[in-house]
Amino acid sequence: MIDRIVSELGPWNWMVLGIVLLVMEVVAPGVFMLWIGIAALIIGAVSLAIWDAAFWTWQIQVLAFLVLAVVSAYVGRRISVARQGDVDQPLLNRRGAQMVGRTATLAEPIKNGRGRIRLGDTLWRVSGPDLPVGAQVRVTGAADTDLELTVEAI
């Protein structure tokens, strides 16, 4: 059945796959299917041009698609990373990194390297040297994964 569909659609298989992948990108955006869909459309365009060539078997088409999908995903990643530098608020979704450099008073003592400070209306877990409640500290770093700040005494 699949063989019949592939033979009837010919090079349009790749166009259909590319459009399906682009529609999937619209439905569930993540800027990943876009690059694979573009790769499928490019293979479809090449297939339209050289469909009758003896060397353009389905195995070569799939291999070319896989290589082109990897290359296009890599290029797309490079483009998106390059565009991230142009953001006017690079720390917008990184709350811990926004706190670096601020000073605070310890709300709970730092014992065995762990304690809490209050910044704004939030209690933050901190790590640093053992200090008593009420000591002034400066935030020197932030762990992205567990919302823990690193502090030093002032």
C-alpha positions as CSV (number, residue, x, y, z in Angstrom):
1,M,0.0,0.0,0.0
2,I,2.7,2.5,1.0
3,D,4.7,1.5,-2.1
4,R,1.7,2.3,-4.3
5,I,1.2,5.7,-2.7
6,V,4.9,6.5,-3.0
7,S,4.9,5.5,-6.7
8,E,1.7,7.4,-7.5
9,L,2.7,10.6,-5.8
10,G,6.3,10.5,-7.0
11,P,8.3,13.6,-6.0
12,W,5.2,15.1,-4.4
13,N,5.7,12.8,-1.4
14,W,8.4,15.1,-0.1
15,M,6.2,18.2,-0.7
16,V,3.3,16.6,1.3
17,L,5.7,15.7,4.1
18,G,7.2,19.2,4.2
19,I,3.7,20.8,4.4
20,V,2.6,18.4,7.1
21,L,5.7,19.2,9.1
22,L,5.2,22.9,8.6
23,V,1.5,22.6,9.8
24,M,2.8,20.6,12.8
25,E,5.1,23.6,13.6
26,V,2.1,25.9,13.5
27,V,0.0,23.7,15.7
28,A,2.7,22.9,18.2
29,P,5.3,25.7,17.8
30,G,8.9,24.9,18.9
31,V,10.9,26.0,15.9
32,F,12.1,22.5,15.3
33,M,9.7,21.0,12.7
34,L,10.2,24.1,10.7
35,W,13.8,23.2,9.7
36,I,12.9,19.5,9.0
37,G,9.9,20.7,6.9
38,I,12.1,23.0,4.9
39,A,14.5,20.1,4.3
40,A,11.6,18.0,3.0
41,L,10.5,20.8,0.7
42,I,14.0,21.1,-0.7
43,I,14.2,17.4,-1.4
44,G,10.8,17.6,-3.0
45,A,12.0,20.4,-5.3
46,V,15.1,18.5,-6.2
47,S,13.0,15.4,-6.8
48,L,10.8,17.3,-9.2
49,A,13.8,18.4,-11.2
50,I,15.6,15.0,-11.4
51,W,12.9,12.4,-10.7
52,D,13.7,10.3,-13.7
53,A,17.4,10.1,-13.0
54,A,18.6,6.5,-12.4
55,F,20.6,7.4,-9.3
56,W,17.7,9.2,-7.6
57,T,16.3,6.1,-5.8
58,W,14.2,6.3,-2.7
59,Q,17.2,5.3,-0.6
60,I,19.3,8.2,-1.9
61,Q,16.3,10.5,-1.3
62,V,15.9,9.4,2.3
63,L,19.7,9.7,2.9
64,A,19.7,13.2,1.3
65,F,16.7,14.2,3.4
66,L,18.3,13.0,6.7
67,V,21.6,14.9,5.9
68,L,19.7,18.0,4.9
69,A,17.4,17.8,8.0
70,V,20.5,17.7,10.3
71,V,22.2,20.5,8.4
72,S,19.1,22.7,8.4
73,A,18.4,22.1,12.1
74,Y,22.0,23.0,12.9
75,V,21.8,26.2,10.8
76,G,18.4,27.1,12.4
77,R,19.9,26.6,15.8
78,R,22.8,28.9,14.9
79,I,20.4,31.5,13.6
80,S,18.2,31.4,16.7
81,V,21.3,31.7,19.0
82,A,22.6,34.6,17.1
83,R,19.3,36.4,17.4
84,Q,19.2,35.9,21.1
85,G,21.9,38.5,21.6
86,D,19.6,41.2,20.3
87,V,17.1,40.9,23.1
88,D,16.4,44.1,25.1
89,Q,15.9,42.1,28.3
90,P,18.2,39.0,28.2
91,L,17.4,38.1,31.9
92,L,13.6,38.3,31.5
93,N,12.9,34.6,32.3
94,R,15.9,34.1,34.5
95,R,14.9,35.3,37.9
96,G,17.9,34.1,39.8
97,A,20.3,35.8,37.4
98,Q,18.4,39.1,37.9
99,M,19.3,38.9,41.6
100,V,23.1,38.8,41.2
101,G,24.7,41.9,42.7
102,R,21.7,42.8,45.0
103,T,22.2,43.0,48.7
104,A,19.8,41.5,51.3
105,T,19.5,40.6,55.0
106,L,19.4,37.0,56.0
107,A,15.9,35.9,57.0
108,E,17.2,32.5,58.3
109,P,20.8,31.8,59.4
110,I,23.2,30.1,57.0
111,K,24.0,26.8,58.7
112,N,26.1,24.1,57.0
113,G,26.2,26.3,53.9
114,R,22.4,26.7,53.5
115,G,20.0,29.5,54.5
116,R,17.4,31.9,53.3
117,I,17.2,35.6,52.3
118,R,14.2,37.7,51.5
119,L,14.3,39.7,48.3
120,G,11.1,41.6,47.6
121,D,8.3,39.3,48.6
122,T,10.2,36.0,47.9
123,L,12.3,33.9,50.2
124,W,15.3,32.6,48.3
125,R,17.4,29.6,49.3
126,V,21.0,30.6,49.5
127,S,24.4,28.9,49.9
128,G,27.4,30.5,51.4
129,P,29.5,30.8,54.5
130,D,27.7,30.2,57.9
131,L,26.3,33.5,59.0
132,P,23.7,34.6,61.7
133,V,20.2,35.9,61.0
134,G,20.3,39.6,60.1
135,A,23.7,39.5,58.4
136,Q,24.0,41.6,55.3
137,V,24.9,39.6,52.2
138,R,25.5,40.2,48.5
139,V,24.2,37.8,45.9
140,T,27.2,36.6,43.8
141,G,25.6,33.9,41.6
142,A,22.5,31.9,40.8
143,A,22.0,28.3,39.8
144,D,19.6,28.1,36.9
145,T,18.1,24.7,37.7
146,D,17.2,24.9,41.4
147,L,16.6,28.6,42.1
148,E,19.4,28.8,44.7
149,L,21.5,31.9,45.1
150,T,25.1,32.1,46.2
151,V,25.9,34.8,48.6
152,E,28.9,36.4,50.4
153,A,29.0,38.5,53.5
154,I,29.5,42.3,53.1
